[in-house]
């Protein structure tokens, strides 16, 4: 009976270890899931997936965009300007020459402003006042 219990315990440990390891997603999968959540306007969920990239892949291929997007989601949707400022500032410190550096500076300069006050959105065509649509056109969310 002891041998059977030990074998069963060993099988359970291996099974739990396998299940635990298989749940970690790649950074592209996290990025894609964050993008999907943004499309559903699930801003907190999107932020969590971008944060997963920063936590699990801090030097990964998507970490710079994820860092920017945590700031972006907080600034434009969660209205957590202090957190947005922190992430944009960190982005600029880590990636001063990144393609999104000018965007991060612009976002910092315009934190808390109403979307209708932003100069680049004043020329948007009717029906496309969504910031997600605007940043998608600029390529921020593309891989």
TAJO-V41324 format. One record per pair of residues at least 24 apart in sequence whose C-alpha atoms are under 8 Angstrom apart, sorted by the first residue. I is the first residue (numbers start at 1). J is the second residue. If there is no record, write none. Layout:
i->[I,I]
j->[J,J]
This chain:
i->[27,27,27,27,27,27,28,31,31,35,38,39,43,43,43,44,46,47,47,62,64,64,65,65,67,68,68,72,75,75,75,79,81,81,85,100]
j->[53,56,57,60,61,62,62,62,66,141,132,132,73,77,78,78,73,73,74,143,91,95,140,141,91,100,104,107,107,111,112,112,111,112,111,140]
